[in-house]
Amino acid sequence: MVRWGGEVIEWFLHWLAPYSETEGFVGYTRCDEVPERVDLIYFESGEVYYKSIEMWEDPPHVSRRKLTPRFFK
């Protein structure tokens, strides 16, 4: 568990993705302060994508974004 380490996790995933032989779902992150939101992590073609699920809405809202850490822009 990493607390307050979102940028560290994003940097690590961005670094790891091109070397991973895994494609598709590789894990998830969640925040203790907002347990109704979960970010699923996917590797696709050497890139990292978050699929965010906000479960407080009915039906749950799902969005997808390509992970580009702030210090890599």
C-alpha positions as CSV (number, residue, x, y, z in Angstrom):
1,M,0.0,0.0,0.0
2,V,1.3,3.4,-0.9
3,R,-0.3,6.4,0.8
4,W,-0.3,9.8,-0.9
5,G,1.8,8.3,-3.7
6,G,-0.3,8.7,-6.8
7,E,2.5,10.4,-8.7
8,V,4.9,7.7,-7.8
9,I,2.5,5.0,-8.9
10,E,1.8,6.8,-12.2
11,W,5.6,7.2,-12.8
12,F,6.3,3.5,-12.1
13,L,3.4,2.3,-14.3
14,H,4.5,4.6,-17.2
15,W,8.0,3.2,-16.8
16,L,7.0,-0.4,-16.6
17,A,4.4,-0.6,-19.4
18,P,6.7,-0.8,-22.4
19,Y,8.6,-3.8,-20.7
20,S,5.6,-5.7,-19.6
21,E,4.5,-8.8,-21.6
22,T,1.1,-8.5,-20.1
23,E,-1.7,-6.9,-22.1
24,G,-5.0,-5.9,-20.6
25,F,-6.0,-5.6,-16.9
26,V,-3.0,-5.6,-14.6
27,G,-4.4,-4.2,-11.3
28,Y,-6.3,-1.4,-9.6
29,T,-5.9,1.6,-7.3
30,R,-8.4,3.1,-4.9
31,C,-8.5,5.8,-2.3
32,D,-9.6,5.3,1.3
33,E,-11.2,8.7,1.3
34,V,-13.4,7.9,-1.7
35,P,-14.1,4.1,-1.6
36,E,-16.8,4.5,-4.2
37,R,-14.2,5.2,-6.9
38,V,-11.9,2.6,-8.3
39,D,-9.3,3.0,-11.0
40,L,-8.6,-0.2,-13.0
41,I,-5.2,-0.3,-14.7
42,Y,-4.7,-1.6,-18.2
43,F,-1.5,-2.1,-20.3
44,E,-2.2,-1.8,-24.0
45,S,0.6,-1.6,-26.6
46,G,3.2,-0.4,-24.1
47,E,0.9,2.4,-22.8
48,V,-1.0,2.7,-19.5
49,Y,-4.7,3.4,-19.3
50,Y,-6.9,4.0,-16.2
51,K,-10.5,3.0,-16.4
52,S,-12.3,4.9,-13.6
53,I,-15.5,3.5,-12.1
54,E,-17.6,5.9,-10.0
55,M,-20.0,3.7,-8.1
56,W,-22.0,6.4,-6.3
57,E,-23.9,7.1,-9.5
58,D,-26.7,4.9,-10.7
59,P,-25.8,3.3,-13.0
60,P,-22.0,3.5,-12.2
61,H,-20.1,5.9,-14.5
62,V,-17.1,4.5,-16.3
63,S,-14.5,6.7,-18.0
64,R,-11.1,5.9,-19.6
65,R,-8.0,7.9,-19.8
66,K,-4.4,7.4,-21.1
67,L,-1.9,7.8,-18.2
68,T,0.6,10.5,-18.9
69,P,2.4,11.5,-15.7
70,R,2.7,15.2,-15.2
71,F,6.5,15.1,-15.2
72,F,6.6,13.3,-18.6
73,K,4.6,15.9,-20.5
